[in-house]
Amino acid sequence: MLQVIDVYKIGDKISVTLRGKCEDIKNGSKLKDNDGNMYNVLSVGMTRFNNPSDIAQSTTVLIAPCSLKKGVQLYRV
């Protein structure tokens, strides 16, 4: 399970920061919420951290326009 901890609109896309084990998420991955809505990962970004051990705690992805909000739980498909 991944939790949405931040959402930021960039042009017509949305940047979503996810907390959880994200190491296998890559461009083209699909995510699904509890309601069955599917989200395509367009791009995976790197988040800046001062402590290298914090890098594995969250990842930022770019997805197509949607109405995701903080706190939503997502699952890899």
N, C-alpha and C positions, 0 to 999 in steps of 0.2 A: 504494500500500500504506500502511496505517495500522498503527501498533503500539500495543497497549494498554500504557500505562505506569503506570496506577493504577486500582484497582477499589475501590469503597466502597458498601456496602449502605445504601440509604435506604428505610426501610419495606419494601414488597414489591418495590421496584425496585432497579436498580443504576446508580450513577454511574460512568462509565468515562471516563478521560482518555486521549485518543488523540494520538499524535505523528505528524505528517505533514501533507500538504496537506489541510486540513479545511474550506477556505472555502466549498465547495459543499454541505456537509452541512447539512441543515435538518430541522425537524420532519417526520416521515413518511419520511425517507430509510431505505434498507435497506442493511445491511452483511452481509457473508458471510465466514466463516472458511475456512481451508484444508480443513476436513472437510465443507464445504457447508452448515453450520448458518447459518440466517438470523437476523438481529437487526433489530428495528424501532427506529428512533430516535424516542423519545417527545418529547424536548425537548433543545434545544441550550443549553448554559450558557456563560457567559463566565468565563474564568479570570483571576484578578487577577495582573498583572505589574507590576513597577516599571519595566522597560524596555519601551517600546512596541514595539520591534522584535522582542521575544520572543512577542508575541501570536500571530503566524502559525505558531508552532512546535507548538502543541498546542491542543486543544479538548476540553471536557468535555461528554459527552452522557448523557442518562438513557434507559435501555432497560429492557424488561420483564425479569423474573427469568430468570437463566441462570447458567451456571457459568464465565464468562469469568475468565481469570487474567492476571496481568502477563506480558508477553512475547508474547501471542497476536497474530498478524497478521490484520488485517481488510481487506476490499476493498469498495469501493462497488459496488452492483449497479445 
